[in-house]
Amino acid sequence: MKYPVILIPSDQGFAVSCPALPGCWSQGRTREEALDNIRDAIRLWLEVAEEDAAREAQSEAGALAEVTV
């Protein structure tokens, strides 16, 4: 899946965020490093979101399901 990201030049290199995933930020000394780092950040963000959803479904006696959009 592709996610749009925003690269922001800074004195230390680049800050980068993924607007579709609130709070998903990273940085890097070069553009390439920043993009590599945000890929990792996105993977981790999605992993944690999935774990949180599963935990919430269990605590509410609900069920976790998937849909394709």
C-alpha positions, 0 to 999 in steps of 0.5 A, a space after each residue: 500500500 502507498 502512503 503520501 508523505 511530506 518532506 520538510 527540509 531542516 537544518 539537520 536534514 529532513 523531517 517527514 510525516 505521513 498525514 494519513 497516520 496521525 503522529 507518524 513522523 520521522 527524520 533523516 540526514 538525507 532525503 533517502 534516509 528520511 524516506 527509509 525511516 518513515 517506511 519503518 515508522 509507518 510499518 510500526 504505526 500500523 502494527 501497533 494500531 492492529 494490536 490496539 484494535 485486537 485488544 479493544 475488540 477483546 475487551 468489548 466482547 466484540 470481534 475483529 474483522 477486515 474489509 477491503 476498500 
